[in-house]
């Protein structure tokens, strides 16, 4: 499986910052060590172009971002300290997803070892999400007439408000979010289908609810491409999660999604989204579950 990844996915953050930036190189090493990916299949992205970013983001926001002229309120909402390195890193992650969706259309499955920044809105950053890679990648493919319809399966514990807002008026993009009911974001922009879960939801109930919805989602979406936001903050003990899946339950979730995608014969792109386990390495190891499942399902 080809993946998007480069050393530029990592930028240093202040000590003690809540975002586990070192999960990106840690995940890459785990996947290489376990032979889940090969070095020749790794594509190092350049920063996404400004014209591509403008397919989603406003000129005013992009100017503020590149010039560092956001207000303190805007930076607090972003949740990350602004630097030019962060701007470049965020553009690289967007291009990584653009590359990954193109590779998925060619190969049937591909991944970016970042991405899933589903809280970024056209006019502002939010919740550790600077640019909306999902929105930009879909708009690029539609502009280039490579797809007509897309499905976003968002299983991060936090509802995908930015993605939902971007595609609210686009009947050709179906957004499915299954998330914690009492978790961030406090105002949830309606997706095509939202499923809210109570705190403490465990493996069996989670998988049962997912099974109740996923086939109907595919039938409604009729997609040419699936983007799977395989957030791992659903696992018990996550700093921001409040659900209670086990690592085994997480693997079962990812395998079920990928088996369903394969059954429908639709190309799929894997994206990370969130995860805040006790250490960055533990977070990365949970992110690797989707890749383990992908190998078991597709190879």
Secondary structure as UniProt FT lines:
FT   STRAND          2..4
FT   HELIX           7..9
FT   TURN            15..16
FT   TURN            21..22
FT   HELIX           23..33
FT   TURN            34..35
FT   HELIX           39..41
FT   STRAND          42..43
FT   HELIX           50..53
FT   TURN            54..56
FT   HELIX           59..67
FT   HELIX           72..78
FT   HELIX           84..107
FT   STRAND          109..112
FT   TURN            118..119
FT   TURN            122..123
FT   TURN            127..128
FT   HELIX           133..143
FT   TURN            144..145
FT   STRAND          150..154
FT   HELIX           161..166
FT   TURN            167..169
FT   TURN            171..172
FT   STRAND          173..180
FT   TURN            181..182
FT   STRAND          193..197
FT   TURN            199..200
FT   HELIX           203..221
FT   STRAND          225..229
FT   TURN            233..234
FT   TURN            236..237
FT   TURN            239..241
FT   HELIX           247..264
FT   STRAND          267..271
FT   HELIX           280..298
//
